[in-house]
Amino acid sequence: MTEVLKEYSRAQLALRNGQDREEIWIAYQHIIYDVSKSRLWYKGKHYEHWAGQDLTDELPDAPHTDKVFAKFKAVGRLKVKS
């Protein structure tokens, strides 16, 4: 049985940027991941990337593949603009 993920808007994702709340979330290909426990996302910053946003377009410039997301729990889906 697959888990149904709650949908979040871009504004809701932006609130989980590691600055105002404990949650540090990022989105990739419409899936939102909780990266709060990663020391690499300390205070919501990972090199030149900031949490609370969709990083799909930034992955081609990263030194790793999308397999890195398997380390993190999926906590939601990013609402698609309608």
VOGU-756547 format. One record per residue: residue in three letters; chain; x, y, z of N, C-alpha, C, O in turn; residue number from 1. Coordinates in steps of 0.02 Angstrom, whole numbers, plus 50000, padded with zeros to 5 digits. Example, Ala and Ser with C-alpha at 12.3 -4.5 7.8 and 13.67 -1.06 7.14 Angstrom:
residues 2
     r   c      nX      nY      nZ     caX     caY     caZ      cX      cY      cZ      oX      oY      oZ     k
   Ala   A   50660   49716   50390   50615   49775   50390   50660   49835   50390   50712   49834   50423     1
   Ser   A   50642   49888   50354   50684   49947   50357   50645   50002   50394   50670   50057   50402     2
END
This chain:
residues 82
     r   c      nX      nY      nZ     caX     caY     caZ      cX      cY      cZ      oX      oY      oZ     k
   Met   A   50043   49941   50000   50000   50000   50000   50044   50062   50000   50091   50067   50040     1
   Thr   A   50031   50108   49955   50071   50169   49952   50041   50223   49997   49980   50229   50005     2
   Glu   A   50086   50261   50026   50065   50314   50072   50042   50375   50031   50074   50394   49983     3
   Val   A   49986   50404   50052   49961   50464   50020   49993   50523   50056   49986   50531   50116     4
   Leu   A   50027   50565   50017   50062   50622   50046   50018   50684   50043   49984   50697   49994     5
   Lys   A   50020   50722   50097   49983   50784   50101   50012   50834   50051   50073   50836   50040     6
   Glu   A   49968   50875   50022   49992   50926   49975   50006   50991   50012   49970   51011   50058     7
   Tyr   A   50060   51024   49992   50080   51089   50020   50091   51138   49963   50115   51119   49909     8
   Ser   A   50074   51200   49974   50087   51252   49924   50159   51275   49929   50195   51258   49977     9
   Arg   A   50181   51313   49881   50249   51341   49882   50258   51386   49943   50311   51389   49973    10
   Ala   A   50205   51422   49961   50209   51466   50020   50217   51425   50084   50255   51445   50128    11
   Gln   A   50182   51369   50089   50189   51326   50147   50259   51295   50150   50288   51288   50204    12
   Leu   A   50285   51275   50093   50353   51248   50090   50403   51301   50112   50450   51286   50149    13
   Ala   A   50393   51362   50090   50440   51416   50107   50445   51428   50182   50497   51452   50206    14
   Leu   A   50394   51412   50219   50396   51420   50292   50442   51370   50326   50462   51380   50383    15
   Arg   A   50459   51317   50291   50503   51265   50319   50574   51274   50293   50604   51228   50266    16
   Asn   A   50600   51335   50303   50666   51352   50275   50723   51348   50326   50780   51365   50310    17
   Gly   A   50708   51324   50387   50759   51317   50437   50774   51380   50477   50818   51380   50520    18
   Gln   A   50739   51433   50462   50751   51497   50497   50701   51509   50553   50721   51527   50609    19
   Asp   A   50637   51499   50540   50585   51515   50588   50555   51454   50623   50523   51460   50675    20
   Arg   A   50565   51396   50595   50539   51334   50622   50594   51282   50623   50645   51290   50591    21
   Glu   A   50582   51228   50660   50631   51174   50662   50633   51134   50597   50684   51106   50579    22
   Glu   A   50577   51132   50562   50575   51092   50500   50617   51125   50446   50616   51185   50435    23
   Ile   A   50655   51082   50412   50694   51103   50354   50673   51057   50297   50691   50998   50295    24
   Trp   A   50635   51085   50250   50608   51046   50195   50633   51074   50129   50646   51133   50121    25
   Ile   A   50640   51029   50081   50654   51048   50012   50610   51005   49967   50586   50952   49987    26
   Ala   A   50599   51028   49906   50559   50990   49858   50602   50971   49799   50647   51008   49778    27
   Tyr   A   50588   50912   49772   50620   50889   49711   50568   50849   49672   50540   50801   49698    28
   Gln   A   50556   50868   49610   50507   50836   49566   50440   50826   49602   50412   50772   49601    29
   His   A   50415   50879   49632   50350   50882   49665   50345   50844   49731   50291   50843   49761    30
   Ile   A   50399   50813   49753   50398   50778   49818   50437   50822   49868   50491   50847   49852    31
   Ile   A   50409   50830   49927   50440   50870   49980   50475   50823   50028   50445   50775   50053    32
   Tyr   A   50538   50838   50042   50579   50797   50086   50598   50836   50148   50611   50896   50146    33
   Asp   A   50600   50801   50205   50622   50831   50268   50697   50818   50275   50719   50760   50283    34
   Val   A   50737   50871   50271   50810   50864   50277   50835   50892   50344   50894   50906   50352    35
   Ser   A   50789   50899   50392   50805   50929   50457   50862   50894   50493   50901   50927   50528    36
   Lys   A   50868   50829   50486   50918   50791   50524   50987   50790   50490   51035   50764   50517    37
   Ser   A   50991   50819   50431   51055   50819   50395   51098   50878   50418   51077   50935   50417    38
   Arg   A   51159   50862   50438   51205   50916   50458   51223   50960   50398   51246   51016   50407    39
   Leu   A   51213   50934   50338   51229   50973   50278   51178   51027   50263   51189   51071   50221    40
   Trp   A   51121   51025   50298   51069   51075   50289   51062   51119   50352   51008   51142   50368    41
   Tyr   A   51117   51130   50387   51117   51169   50449   51087   51238   50436   51108   51275   50391    42
   Lys   A   51037   51255   50477   51001   51319   50472   50971   51332   50403   50960   51389   50384    43
   Gly   A   50957   51277   50367   50921   51284   50304   50964   51302   50244   50937   51318   50191    44
   Lys   A   51030   51299   50251   51074   51315   50195   51119   51255   50180   51147   51224   50226    45
   His   A   51125   51239   50116   51169   51185   50093   51209   51212   50035   51185   51216   49978    46
   Tyr   A   51271   51231   50049   51314   51265   50000   51277   51327   49976   51261   51370   50016    47
   Glu   A   51262   51333   49911   51227   51393   49888   51151   51383   49882   51116   51424   49853    48
   His   A   51126   51329   49909   51054   51313   49906   51020   51329   49972   51049   51319   50026    49
   Trp   A   50959   51352   49968   50919   51368   50027   50859   51322   50030   50829   51305   49979    50
   Ala   A   50842   51301   50091   50784   51259   50102   50720   51300   50093   50722   51361   50087    51
   Gly   A   50664   51265   50093   50599   51298   50086   50581   51312   50014   50537   51353   50000    52
   Gln   A   50614   51278   49968   50598   51290   49898   50607   51226   49856   50633   51175   49880    53
   Asp   A   50585   51230   49794   50591   51175   49747   50660   51178   49715   50677   51228   49683    54
   Leu   A   50700   51126   49724   50768   51124   49698   50775   51082   49634   50831   51066   49614    55
   Thr   A   50720   51064   49604   50722   51022   49544   50768   51050   49490   50809   51014   49463    56
   Asp   A   50762   51114   49475   50802   51144   49421   50876   51152   49440   50918   51162   49396    57
   Glu   A   50892   51147   49504   50961   51156   49526   51001   51090   49528   51062   51092   49532    58
   Leu   A   50968   51034   49525   51003   50970   49530   51056   50958   49476   51108   50930   49491    59
   Pro   A   51045   50978   49413   51097   50965   49363   51165   50996   49381   51216   50972   49357    60
   Asp   A   51166   51047   49422   51229   51079   49442   51259   51048   49504   51314   51066   49524    61
   Ala   A   51223   51002   49536   51247   50971   49598   51299   50916   49583   51299   50887   49530    62
   Pro   A   51344   50904   49632   51394   50851   49622   51367   50781   49637   51405   50733   49637    63
   His   A   51302   50775   49648   51271   50710   49663   51210   50700   49619   51187   50747   49586    64
   Thr   A   51183   50641   49619   51123   50626   49580   51061   50631   49624   51065   50647   49683    65
   Asp   A   51004   50618   49594   50941   50620   49631   50934   50563   49681   50888   50563   49722    66
   Lys   A   50980   50516   49679   50979   50460   49727   50989   50485   49799   50972   50449   49846    67
   Val   A   51016   50544   49807   51027   50572   49874   50960   50580   49911   50959   50579   49973    68
   Phe   A   50906   50589   49876   50841   50599   49908   50815   50536   49943   50770   50541   49985    69
   Ala   A   50842   50478   49926   50821   50416   49958   50840   50415   50032   50812   50376   50071    70
   Lys   A   50886   50458   50052   50908   50462   50122   50857   50498   50166   50859   50492   50227    71
   Phe   A   50811   50535   50135   50766   50578   50172   50693   50555   50167   50672   50526   50117    72
   Lys   A   50656   50570   50220   50585   50552   50221   50544   50600   50178   50552   50661   50184    73
   Ala   A   50502   50572   50136   50454   50613   50097   50397   50632   50145   50366   50589   50175    74
   Val   A   50384   50697   50150   50332   50720   50196   50272   50751   50162   50222   50766   50194    75
   Gly   A   50277   50761   50096   50221   50790   50061   50233   50795   49987   50284   50774   49960    76
   Arg   A   50182   50824   49954   50186   50837   49882   50178   50912   49872   50137   50944   49906    77
   Leu   A   50216   50939   49825   50209   51010   49808   50150   51018   49762   50145   50985   49711    78
   Lys   A   50105   51063   49780   50046   51075   49737   50069   51101   49670   50112   51145   49666    79
   Val   A   50040   51074   49618   50054   51097   49551   50011   51158   49538   49952   51160   49555    80
   Lys   A   50042   51208   49507   50004   51269   49490   49946   51251   49446   49952   51210   49400    81
   Ser   A   49889   51282   49459   49830   51267   49417   49806   51330   49384   49757   51327   49346    82
END
